[in-house]
């Protein structure tokens, strides 16, 4: 494959230059190889006092020919999994809330996009026998994709970081949790 085009290199640089808050760890990972001629991927973990709260992948796809469903040439794809408290897992509004984490993050970051779509899935698991871990666990999985309207992906990276913080139940920066996740918070000024 030939060297990556300048627009893709600029998009990757903009995406990777944004730094998340301290609770979120980003690493570059191998991207999917068959979705577009050029791709770049990041993995993220958000951690809190109780351990891992959310994991995600953000994939940048670039196809200079464009793809009809994309409505452009730069496509961003996110897959996120967040642990849920049992009380939240049965809330019928939770899928809409999970989707709003993504849409609010994109809007609040000032990102410019089109062709946004995705799914939110809730899962509950029960463990039996010698499998370690809690007897029951509950997760929210969000899959979404959208097309960036230009290679200035800094706002999209910021939106990804905010999505992670929302999914993990992290308080706004400068605020500390009292008790457990999603309980009361106190500002640390």
Secondary structure by P-SEA (a helix, b strand, c coil): cccccaaaaaaaaaaaaccccccbbbbbccccccccccccbbbbbbbccccccccbbbbbbbbccccccccccbbbbbbbbbbbccccccccaaaaaaaaaaaaaaaaacccccccccbbbbbbbbbcccccccccccbbbbbbbbbbccccaaaaaaaaaaaaaaaacccccccccccccccbbbbcc
